[in-house]
Structure formats: C-alpha cells, structure tokens
C-alpha cells in the first residue's frame, strides 16, 4: 500500500504560502517518511494546477492511492495535517 502524498500548491509571490512552508517542515519532522510531501509551484506547473482545479494558493491536497482524500485552502497547521494523515498511514 502506498503512503499518502501531500501536495502543496503554492506561488513564490504568495505571502500565506510562505507561512505554510514552516508548517510542512514541522509535519515532516513529526511524520518522517510515512508521508510524501510535494511542493508544486503553480506558475511553473499550470497543467497540474488546472488538473486539480487550483484557484487559491496555498492549496493542500492529500492523496492516497491516487484518490483525493482532503483538499484544504489557506494555511493549515502541522498538527491538523498530522491528524488527517495518520489514519492514511495505517
């Protein structure tokens, strides 16, 4: 069974996106390799942003086995992300 993937759709010019980055770093410290975290710059990856219907940055998408499990817009704290991801790692 594949591990969950958290995709962080961001833009370098986005202020709130800069606040999300340290939360993802905390999440990585808390969960280690049990979760794959991908940062996706929407300006460099328009095809992916369009595929996922990204209209707001930051947007976090949690996928498990290719299925979107959660979609979050705005800054989300590491502890909230961990609560969503832990059940997907079992």
Residue pairs with C-beta under 8 A, 6 or more apart in sequence:
1 65
2 64
2 65
3 33
3 34
3 35
3 36
3 88
3 89
4 35
4 36
4 62
4 63
4 64
4 69
4 85
4 88
4 89
5 35
5 36
5 37
5 38
5 62
5 63
5 64
6 24
6 27
6 35
6 36
6 37
6 38
6 60
6 61
6 62
6 81
6 85
7 38
7 40
7 52
7 60
7 61
7 62
7 63
8 17
8 20
8 21
8 24
8 37
8 38
8 39
8 40
8 58
8 60
9 40
9 42
9 48
9 49
9 52
9 54
9 57
9 58
9 59
9 60
9 61
10 17
10 20
10 21
10 39
10 40
10 41
10 42
10 57
10 58
11 17
11 41
11 42
11 43
11 57
12 41
12 43
14 57
14 58
16 57
16 58
16 74
16 75
17 57
17 58
19 75
20 58
20 60
20 75
20 76
21 39
23 75
23 76
23 77
23 78
23 81
24 37
24 39
24 78
24 81
26 78
27 35
27 37
27 78
27 81
27 82
27 85
28 35
28 37
30 78
30 82
31 82
31 85
31 86
31 89
34 85
34 89
35 85
35 89
40 48
40 49
42 48
42 49
42 54
42 57
52 59
52 61
52 68
56 73
56 74
58 73
58 74
58 75
59 71
59 72
59 73
60 70
60 71
60 72
60 73
60 76
60 81
61 68
61 70
61 71
61 72
62 68
62 69
62 70
62 71
62 72
62 81
62 84
62 85
62 88
63 69
64 88
69 84
69 88
70 84
